[in-house]
Amino acid sequence: MFGIGGGELIFILLIVLMLFGSDKVPEIARTMGKAMAQLKNATNDIKSEIQKGAEANGFDQKTLTDLTGNITSEINSAKSNLLGNTNPLKGITDNFSSEINKAKNTLVEDNSISLTETSTTPTTAIDNSKDNVIAETIPKIDEIEESVGPIKRKK
C-alpha cells in the first residue's frame, strides 16, 4: 500500500490519534471512507460515460481492442526497427558451435575406428615382443651355463 510498511502505518495512526484524540478518529475514518466511495463512484461514472460516447461514435469494445492491438504491434515493430539486431554475434557463435560439433563428431568417429582396428594389434604386439625376449634370453642362458655351469631351475 503506497510503499508504507506495517511499522510506518502504526506510527501514522499513533500521530493521528494524538493530534485528533480518540473521540474524533472514528468520525475521520467514516468521512474518509465516504470520500473514497464517492471517488470510486465518480471514476466509474467517468468510465461509463467514455464508453457510452465511444459506442455512440461507432467504437465498440472489439474495435477498441483491435485498435489498441494495432497500436501495440506498431510500437513493437518500431522498437525492433530502431534496435535492429541486438545480437550481431549470434551468427558467428552459431557457426563456431556447428564447426566444433563437426570436429567433435569426426574425432569420436576416428577414435572408435582406431580402437576397433587396434583392439587386436596389442595382443599380437605383446606376443611378438614376448617371442623376441625369449629368443634373446635363450642364447644368453646358454652362454651363462657354459661359463658358470648348469642353472638349477625350479619346477
Secondary structure, DSSP 4 states (H G I P E B T S, - for coil): -TT--HHHHHHHHHHHHHHH-TTTHHHHHHHHHHHHHHHHHHHHHHHHHHHHHHHHTT--HHHHHHHHHHHHHHHHHHHHHHH--S-TTHHHHHHHHHHHHHHHHHHHHHHHHHHHHHTSHHHHHHHHHHHHHHHHHHHHHHHHHHHH-PPP---
